Amino acid sequence: MKHFLILSSIISLSLFSSDKVGRLPVYRIAVEATSSSKEAITIRDFIREKIQSTGRGLVTPTLKESELGVWEFDKEGNPSEKTIISLERLTSTDKLLLVSTEDGQAVISFVDVLHKKVEYRTSLPDSLSKTLVSDFLGFLDKKNIYLALSETGSGSPNAQLRINSLKSTYIAGEPIRFEIESAEDNYVYVVLIPENQKGEPVLLFPNQFQNDNFIRKGDRVTIPDKRISFKASSTPSKDRIRAFASREEWKEFQLRGKKEDSFYRLLPPAVTGTKASIKPMVASNTLTASIEQSPVMEWEYQILSR
């Protein structure tokens, strides 16, 4: 979260460079219990059913005994050599969710299989297992939003948005500012996707200073305005800006940010505690449906070293 919630008015651009058009923006998740206790198995089965029924992910079949392997991670979330070998066997899995109970504590660990790193690990007393599960599902909601933002197919037969003043190349550290123009009356969301897949997209617009993101036909909006600036990253790369056009406001999401921050976070009500009513999520109507269904335009430029 600290990489997403910008703590200054200057942000470096570093966007995800690969395009995964056509992939359903949810993770393939293996949910396993690492202990045979009744409590661990109950939590495992409940999370597995909850992820599947709400469309938060594609739950993979239970791992075979030969795939279970060894799951050992240090305090920083790095795997042991034996665990690395076990993770490399999981070729059809994006994430591995491990549930265990130890000394009266329920423990949930969420592992990025590709990068071989624990992304989330929390424990609470067995009596608070419901709170633990709720916290994890909120975390997964955030991950799904970020995935949908980065993997929703770009381009539209009827371009809703146009970008101006964005050059094809920038020098590292050079300030970047551009204009967005809408072909119709639209709510517009502009996002930067981290090049590092473990990073989180940054919502450039709306932001703390430009919180009205409804753009009327033909109007041009400078992003960001003169009160905020961001610069090309110090590392050479090909960066991307994705702008989403929507006739309706993304009401199922909440914008949150501290007063001293320049940019908002885009979060689901499950994380913010908002009591807005939401229809039960199913595979065909996920929390990220509005992102998936909104026309999105994408622009790419190259950052050169000094």
C-alpha positions in Angstrom: 0.0 0.0 0.0 2.9 2.4 0.7 3.9 2.3 -3.0 0.3 3.2 -4.0 -0.5 6.0 -1.6 1.9 8.7 -2.7 3.3 10.7 0.2 4.6 13.6 -1.9 3.4 15.7 -4.8 6.1 14.2 -7.1 5.6 10.7 -8.6 7.9 8.7 -10.8 6.4 6.9 -13.8 7.1 3.3 -14.1 4.5 1.2 -15.8 3.7 -2.4 -16.5 5.1 -3.0 -20.0 3.4 -6.2 -21.0 -0.1 -6.4 -22.3 -2.3 -9.4 -21.3 -5.4 -8.5 -23.4 -8.2 -11.1 -23.2 -7.4 -12.6 -19.8 -10.1 -12.6 -17.2 -8.8 -10.1 -14.6 -8.9 -12.4 -11.6 -6.2 -14.7 -10.2 -6.0 -18.5 -10.4 -5.7 -19.3 -6.7 -4.8 -22.6 -5.0 -6.2 -22.7 -1.4 -4.5 -25.2 0.9 -4.3 -26.0 4.6 -0.8 -26.7 5.9 -2.1 -28.2 9.1 -4.6 -31.0 9.5 -6.5 -29.3 12.4 -10.3 -29.0 12.2 -10.0 -25.2 12.5 -7.5 -24.9 9.6 -9.6 -27.1 7.3 -12.8 -25.2 8.2 -11.1 -21.8 7.3 -9.7 -23.2 4.1 -13.0 -24.6 2.9 -14.8 -21.3 3.8 -12.3 -19.1 2.0 -12.2 -21.4 -1.0 -16.0 -21.3 -1.3 -16.1 -17.5 -0.7 -13.6 -16.8 -3.4 -15.3 -19.0 -5.9 -18.9 -17.9 -5.2 -18.1 -14.2 -5.3 -15.9 -14.3 -8.4 -12.9 -13.0 -6.5 -10.8 -15.6 -8.2 -10.6 -18.9 -10.1 -10.0 -21.5 -7.5 -7.8 -24.3 -8.8 -8.4 -28.0 -7.9 -6.9 -29.2 -4.7 -3.2 -29.8 -5.1 -2.1 -33.4 -5.5 0.1 -34.9 -2.8 3.1 -34.7 -5.1 2.5 -30.9 -5.5 2.1 -30.0 -1.9 5.8 -30.0 -1.2 7.3 -27.8 1.5 6.1 -24.3 2.4 8.7 -22.5 4.4 9.2 -18.7 4.4 11.3 -16.4 6.4 10.1 -13.2 8.2 10.6 -11.2 5.0 8.4 -13.6 3.1 11.2 -15.2 1.1 11.0 -19.0 0.4 13.5 -21.6 1.4 15.3 -23.5 -1.4 12.9 -26.5 -1.0 9.9 -24.1 -1.2 11.2 -22.5 -4.4 11.2 -26.0 -6.0 7.7 -26.6 -4.8 6.5 -23.3 -6.1 8.0 -23.9 -9.5 5.8 -27.0 -9.9 2.6 -24.8 -9.7 2.6 -23.9 -13.4 -1.2 -23.4 -13.6 -1.5 -21.2 -10.5 -1.0 -17.5 -9.9 -1.4 -17.3 -6.2 -1.1 -19.8 -3.3 -3.2 -19.3 -0.2 -2.0 -21.2 2.8 -4.1 -21.7 6.0 -2.7 -23.1 9.2 -3.4 -23.0 13.0 -0.5 -22.8 15.4 -0.7 -22.4 19.2 -4.2 -21.1 19.2 -3.5 -18.7 16.3 -5.1 -18.9 12.8 -2.6 -17.9 10.1 -3.3 -16.9 6.5 -0.4 -16.5 4.0 -0.9 -15.4 0.4 2.0 -16.2 -1.9 2.9 -14.8 -5.3 3.9 -18.0 -7.2 5.6 -16.2 -10.1 7.7 -13.9 -7.9 8.1 -16.5 -5.1 7.2 -14.1 -2.3 4.7 -13.9 0.5 2.4 -10.8 -0.3 0.2 -11.1 2.7 0.6 -12.9 6.0 -1.6 -12.2 9.1 -2.5 -14.2 12.2 -5.2 -13.8 14.8 -6.5 -16.0 17.7 -8.7 -18.8 16.5 -11.7 -17.0 18.1 -11.1 -14.1 15.6 -10.8 -16.2 12.5 -13.9 -14.5 10.9 -12.1 -11.1 11.3 -8.9 -12.7 9.8 -10.8 -14.0 6.7 -12.6 -10.7 6.3 -9.3 -8.8 6.3 -7.8 -11.2 3.7 -10.8 -10.9 1.4 -10.5 -7.1 1.6 -6.9 -7.4 0.6 -7.8 -9.7 -2.3 -10.4 -7.1 -3.5 -7.6 -4.6 -3.8 -5.4 -7.0 -5.7 -8.3 -7.7 -8.1 -8.9 -4.0 -8.8 -5.2 -3.5 -9.6 -5.2 -6.5 -11.8 -8.3 -5.3 -13.7 -6.8 -1.9 -14.2 -3.6 -3.4 -15.7 -5.0 -6.2 -17.7 -8.3 -4.9 -19.2 -7.8 -4.8 -23.0 -6.8 -1.4 -24.3 -8.2 0.3 -27.4 -11.8 0.9 -28.5 -13.5 1.0 -32.0 -15.2 4.3 -31.0 -12.4 6.2 -29.2 -14.0 8.0 -26.3 -10.8 9.8 -25.1 -8.0 11.7 -26.7 -4.7 12.6 -25.2 -2.7 15.7 -26.0 0.8 17.1 -25.1 2.2 13.6 -24.4 5.6 13.2 -26.1 6.8 9.8 -27.4 10.1 10.1 -25.4 11.1 11.7 -22.2 14.5 12.0 -20.4 14.7 10.4 -16.9 13.5 12.9 -14.3 11.7 15.1 -16.9 8.3 16.5 -15.7 5.3 15.1 -17.5 2.0 16.8 -17.9 -0.7 16.1 -20.6 -4.3 16.8 -21.5 -7.3 14.5 -21.7 -10.2 15.3 -24.1 -13.5 13.4 -24.1 -15.6 12.8 -27.3 -18.7 12.5 -25.1 -19.8 13.4 -21.6 -18.0 10.9 -19.5 -16.6 10.2 -16.1 -12.8 9.7 -16.7 -10.3 7.7 -14.7 -6.6 8.0 -15.5 -4.2 5.3 -14.1 -0.5 4.5 -14.2 0.4 0.8 -14.0 3.7 0.0 -12.2 6.2 -1.8 -14.4 6.9 -4.0 -11.4 4.0 -6.4 -11.4 4.1 -6.5 -7.6 3.5 -2.7 -7.5 0.1 -1.1 -7.4 -1.5 1.2 -10.0 -1.6 4.9 -9.2 -4.8 6.8 -9.8 -3.7 10.1 -11.4 -7.2 11.4 -12.0 -9.3 12.2 -10.1 -7.0 13.3 -7.4 -7.0 15.4 -4.2 -6.9 18.7 -6.2 -8.9 17.6 -9.2 -11.7 15.6 -7.6 -14.4 16.3 -10.2 -13.7 13.7 -13.0 -16.8 14.3 -15.1 -15.5 15.7 -18.4 -18.0 17.1 -20.9 -17.8 16.6 -24.6 -14.9 18.6 -26.2 -13.5 19.8 -22.8 -9.8 19.5 -22.1 -8.4 18.8 -18.7 -4.7 19.1 -17.8 -3.4 16.1 -15.8 -2.1 16.8 -13.3 -2.7 20.5 -12.9 -0.1 23.0 -11.8 -0.5 22.2 -8.1 0.9 18.7 -8.6 3.8 17.3 -10.7 5.2 13.9 -11.5 8.4 13.0 -13.3 9.6 10.3 -15.7 11.3 7.5 -13.7 15.0 7.4 -13.4 15.1 3.9 -15.0 14.8 3.6 -18.8 11.5 1.9 -19.7 8.4 2.0 -21.9 5.6 3.5 -19.8 1.9 3.5 -20.2 -1.0 5.6 -19.3 -4.5 4.1 -19.3 -7.6 6.3 -19.3 -11.1 4.8 -18.7 -14.3 6.4 -20.0 -17.5 5.6 -18.2 -21.1 7.1 -18.6 -21.6 6.2 -14.9 -19.5 7.0 -11.9 -17.7 4.0 -10.4 -19.8 4.1 -7.3 -18.9 0.7 -6.0 -15.4 2.0 -5.4 -14.3 4.5 -2.8 -11.6 7.2 -3.2 -9.5 7.6 -0.1 -6.4 9.7 0.7 -4.9 11.7 3.5 -4.9 15.5 3.4 -1.2 15.7 2.8 -1.3 13.3 -0.2 -1.7 14.4 -3.8 -3.3 11.3 -5.2 -6.2 9.1 -4.1 -6.3 5.4 -3.6 -9.0 3.4 -5.4 -10.5 1.0 -2.9 -13.6 -1.2 -2.6 -16.1 -0.6 0.2 -15.0 -3.9 1.9 -11.7 -2.2 2.7 -13.0 1.3 3.6 -15.9 0.1 5.7 -18.4 2.0 3.6 -22.0 0.7 4.1 -23.1 1.2 0.5 -25.3 -1.6 -0.7 -23.6 -3.9 -3.3 -25.2 -6.8 -5.1 -23.6 -10.2 -4.3 -20.6 -10.7 -6.5 -20.7 -13.7 -8.9 -18.4 -14.7 -11.6 -20.2 -12.7 -14.3 -20.6 -9.6 -12.2 -17.5 -9.1 -10.2 -16.5 -6.0 -8.2 -14.3 -5.0 -11.2 -17.1 -5.3 -13.8 -17.3 -1.5 -14.3 -13.5 -1.4 -15.0 -13.8 -4.3 -17.5 -16.8 -2.8 -19.3 -15.5 0.8 -19.6 -13.9 1.9 -22.9 -10.2 2.2 -22.2 -7.5 4.0 -24.2 -3.8 3.5 -23.7 -0.8 5.6 -24.6 2.9 4.5 -24.5 6.1 6.5 -24.4 9.7 5.7 -23.8 11.9 7.0 -21.0 15.6 7.5 -21.9 18.5 7.7 -19.5 20.3 11.0 -19.1 
